[in-house]
């Protein structure tokens, strides 16, 4: 069996699947049930001075299948007392000593940080996660993303924590910035043992067109919230990878953002994450999804003969390059499997109106034809096709040697002729 043991910044857990700090980790009872289901770790819902949350507080964007692909919340940190949370943390660690319990923290002053760090350690926390990402409510009070968007503040508060912490510290980074790298570097300068990202993205999920207010409504008003769920995964992958490939950044990463299944988790790990955190998928489907995640990860590792997670963590980073370093002579064209094609001609419409006008109807059949001389290999036809495997992007040997834009910006003879130019 592959070894799923995880070490993320010194926080060790039996597998890389952690619950993110959110409603699924609001109480000790929830976390214990999650550990029974198979989760390797849990980041406790953020502790601080308890708040009074609002109602309503969740919203969603639904796909045509009714599945929520984007999720929004305006909920803040815990509304339960610090004493009760810490008492339950003690009980969780007593019953599950081998599972990772990480205390998510958010307070204001240096003394408050010192006090809450010491209390979390006394309660048995295996690690700390500093919540520098909340994009609503708390940032208006000078916390959350108000800290995460300012590298110097990030560094200063992280250093306050490290003055008294005796356990590993992760800094949770906000995605509400133009470039994630300075913020990861700030956490590193402050002495963090690792970072976690991404937190939720500042957003408005929609508008109630009858009551003329953003959603979710609180009476007749609302505010921006934090966007998460499958829709944010591409943004999260990019930010994780950007840090992982930066030569100055040296810390482990806990990846967060739209993880729903084992494949999502593997993608984050291939781009440098040592552990992964899940929230929205658990809110929508329950704790038991971790069983499929564990089984899928084990099958993947066996298929690729990986014995440990370190065998493939970051394995895709060398292939993440700048645009100017891509091979501009690499060429693919679309090919349609006539046996699988159902004749819907979605590819024809997409290519003619939104692509490069190289797929056309064919007289006497509903199966379209691809003009390969004009096809630029954009993949749009494959994306819109409703039949898996019907459209393939096939590599073409065009006789041109591999080259990049950076290598031959002035040598047009080395670059294959453009296609699709009418």
Secondary structure, DSSP 8 states (H G I E B T S, - for coil): --B--EEETTEEESSSEEE-SSGGGSSHHHHHHHHHHT-SEEEEEEESS-----SS-EEEEE-TTS-EEEEEE---S--S-HHHHHHHHHHHHHH-TTSEEEEEE--SSHHHHHHHHHHHHHTT-SEEEEE----SSSGGGT-THHHHT-HHHHHHHHHHHHHH--SEEEEE--S-SS-SHHHHHHHHHTT-SEEEE---EEE---EETTTTEESS-BTTB---EEEESGGGHHHHHHHHHHHHT-SS---EEEEESS--SHHHHHHHHHTTEEEEEE-HHHHHH-TTHHHHHHHHHHHHHHHTT--BGGGTTTTTGGG---GGGSBTT--EEEEE-TTT--S--HHHHHHHHHS-S-EEEETTEEEEEE-TTT-----HHHHH-SSTTSEEEEE---S----BTTTSSS-GGGS----S--
